Amino acid sequence: QQAQRWAPLIERPDVHDLTGQTAMVVGMGRIGAEIARMLQAIGMQVVGVTRSELSGRSAHSPEVCTYADMDAHLHRVHYLILACPLSPLTHQLVNAQVLRGLPQGACVVNVARGEVVDQAALIHALQSGHLGGAFLDVFETEPLDAASPLWRLPNVIISPHTAGHFAEHADRVQRLFLDNLGRFLSDTPLHNEYL
């Protein structure tokens, strides 16, 4: 579009039907479970990653593994989707080894936290052509430095940590906080606890 060139995507080897491809959704809380549900609705296979296999079982993710076992599934993952919180368990979870474990042409989607990904390893995997692309809403340091190569890579889409925002976002977060505060004070299970 920027070059004002009509270039149909017909017969391009890098454009695939999503049906039958596999997505790994890391973090099966509300956001991850909803992503999994939508992906399954369009015919994708989904592997959900949780702290324990039992905590992540739902109708939306027929296959679940733990963080400790996710490497065994990487070889068949076309889309690695990160929707987990940042914790000691997930800090730089996606490193050079994990990225090498993905098949050639796989894509990474990060709507979690920037520190879940080793950004230098991600840049290398994108520049080398091992990864087909990345869709990034979060970064190790925000705002993303203007000198970062991520801005100029043709296989990267960047949004400024706003993927989950909408006009009523602040009101919804405030209601959730107040509801959870009441639950906490009455020793009732909280909404959106980390899985």
N, C-alpha and C positions, 0 to 999 in steps of 0.2 A: 504494500500500500504506500509506504513512504517513498518508494522508487517510482510510483505510479505505473507499475507493470502488472499486466493481467497474466497471472500465473496459476492456472487451475491446479488443484491438488490431485487430479486424476493420475493414477498409475505411479504415485510416489511411494517408494518402498518404506519411507518413514512415517506414513500415515496409515494407522491401523484402526480396525473396528474395535471398539471397547468390549464388545460381547465376547466372553470367554477369556479375557485377559484377567490377570490376578493383581489385586491391590492388597497391600499390607497396611492396615490401619493401626498405628501405634498409639495406644491410649483409647480405651473403650468406655469413656465416660459419656455424658450426654452428646457432646459434639462428635466424638468418634463413632458412637453407635448410630447416630443419624447419618453420618457419612457412609458407614457400612450399609445401612438400609438403602440409601439412594443408589449406591454402586450396584448392589444386588438387583435393584429394580431395573437397571439397564443391562443386566446380564453378566456382570463381572463376578468373578470368584473373589471372596474376601477372606483374608486371614487377619483376625484381630489379635493384638498383643496387649496383655494385661500382666499385672503383678502375679496373679494366680489364675490358673485355668478356670477354676470354678467361678471366680468373680466376674469374668467377662462373658459367660455363656448367655446368649440371647437368641431370639429367633432371627435377628439381623446378622449374626455372625456364626455360621455353622461350624467354622473351624477357628479354634482359639489356641494360642500358645503363650508361653510366658516370655518375659524379656530375656531370660537366660537361654531360651530355645529358639529365639527368632532367627539366628544365623542359619539354622538348618533349613529355613524356608526361603531365604533370600534369592536363591538361584532361579526361582520361578516367578519372582515379583516384577511386574511391569511398572507399578506405581507404588512408591513408598510414601505413605501419607502420615505425617506426624501431627497428632492432636493430643499429645500428652502434656502433663505439667512438667515444669523444671524441678528436678529433685536430685539428690545424690545418685540415684539409680539412672536417671535419664541425662545427666550432664555429659555432653559430647558422646551420647549413645551412638549417633551416626558419625563414625570416624572413617578413616581411609580403608580399614579392613571391611567394614560393613558396605561401603560404597563399592569396593572391589567384588564383593559377594553378589551384587546385583548383576543381572545380565546386561550385556551391551545394549544401549539404547533406552534403559529404564529411566524413569523420571522421579524426582523427589518433590513432594509438596510439603511445605512447612507452614502450618498455622498454629504451631505449638509455641515454643520459645526459641530464640536464636541460639542460645547456648546448648540446645539439644544436638546441634550439628557442629562438627569441626569445620568451620567456614573455609579455612585454607584447603582442606582435603576436598571439600565440595567444589571449590573453584578449580582445583587441579582435575577432578573427574569430569567436570564440564568442558574445560579447555582441551583435555586429551581426547574428547569425543566418546569416552566410555559411557557417560550419562547422555541421554537424549535431550534432557531439559530439566528445568527446575522452576517451580512456582513458589515464590518466597514472600511471605508477609512479615517475617520476623528475622532479626539479625543479631549477631553477637554484640555489636555496638549499634545503638540507634540514636539519631538517624544514621543511616548507612552513609559512610564517608563517600564524598564525590569521586575520590580516587579509586574506589573499589572497582575491580574488573567486572564485578557482577552487573554493573550498570550497562556495560558495553557488550556483554555476551549475547549473541543473537538467539540463544536457546534458553533465555531466562526471562521470566515475567516477574516484576517486582510490584508489590503494593506496600504502602507505608504503615504497617501494623494496624490496618483498618479492615481486614477481611471480615470480621464479625460485627462491624458497627453499622447501625442504622439510626434513623431519626429518634427512636424511643429508647435507645440503648442505655443511656444513663438512668432513666427511670426504672427500667427492668433490673439493672444491676442493683440499684438502691432497694427495690422490693425484695430481691433475692437475699441481699445482705441482712435486711431487717427480719425476714422470715427465718434465716439461719441463726441469727442472734437469739431469737426467741426459742428456737429448737435447742441451741447450745445451752441456754440458761435452764431449760426444762429437761435436759439430758435426753433429748429425742434425736434420732438419726438426722444428720444434715443432708441437704440436697447437694448434689454434685461432688460427693466425696471422691477422692482420687482412687482410680482403679488401676 
